[in-house]
Amino acid sequence: MSEVAKTKDNFWLYVGCTVVALLIVITVVKQSENEKFAPIKQQLEEETAQMNIRVLN
């Protein structure tokens, strides 16, 4: 029984590390997507600004 008392269960440590690693991976992927589509977003904003020209009499 003394051997059982000495070993420590690291299950929650592994779960916590896995969750943190997954959050980091998701954040990196989202950031790269934002950088990839930034020129397209800028182009759409420019087109919207050009279409918002008001005609004055």
C-alpha positions as CSV (number, residue, x, y, z in Angstrom):
1,M,0.0,0.0,0.0
2,S,2.9,2.4,0.6
3,E,3.7,2.3,-3.2
4,V,0.1,3.4,-4.1
5,A,0.3,6.3,-1.6
6,K,3.6,7.5,-3.1
7,T,2.5,7.6,-6.7
8,K,0.8,10.8,-7.7
9,D,-2.0,10.9,-10.3
10,N,-1.2,13.4,-13.0
11,F,-4.4,13.0,-14.9
12,W,-5.6,16.6,-14.3
13,L,-2.2,18.0,-15.1
14,Y,-2.3,16.2,-18.5
15,V,-5.8,17.4,-19.2
16,G,-4.9,21.0,-18.3
17,C,-1.8,21.0,-20.5
18,T,-3.8,19.5,-23.4
19,V,-6.5,22.2,-23.1
20,V,-3.9,25.0,-22.9
21,A,-2.1,23.5,-26.0
22,L,-5.3,23.3,-27.9
23,L,-6.2,26.9,-27.1
24,I,-2.8,28.1,-28.3
25,V,-3.1,26.2,-31.5
26,I,-6.6,27.6,-32.1
27,T,-5.4,31.2,-31.4
28,V,-2.5,30.8,-33.9
29,V,-4.7,29.4,-36.6
30,K,-7.3,32.3,-36.2
31,Q,-4.5,34.9,-36.2
32,S,-3.1,33.5,-39.5
33,E,-6.5,33.5,-41.0
34,N,-7.0,37.1,-40.1
35,E,-3.6,38.0,-41.6
36,K,-4.4,36.0,-44.8
37,F,-7.8,37.7,-45.4
38,A,-6.7,41.2,-44.4
39,P,-6.1,42.5,-48.0
40,I,-9.5,41.2,-49.1
41,K,-11.2,42.9,-46.2
42,Q,-9.4,46.2,-47.0
43,Q,-10.5,45.9,-50.6
44,L,-14.1,45.4,-49.6
45,E,-14.0,48.4,-47.3
46,E,-12.6,50.6,-50.1
47,E,-15.3,49.4,-52.5
48,T,-18.0,50.2,-49.9
49,A,-16.5,53.7,-49.4
50,Q,-16.5,54.3,-53.1
51,M,-20.2,53.2,-53.4
52,N,-21.2,55.6,-50.6
53,I,-20.7,58.7,-52.7
54,R,-23.8,60.9,-52.4
55,V,-25.1,62.8,-55.5
56,L,-25.8,66.5,-54.7
57,N,-28.2,68.5,-56.8
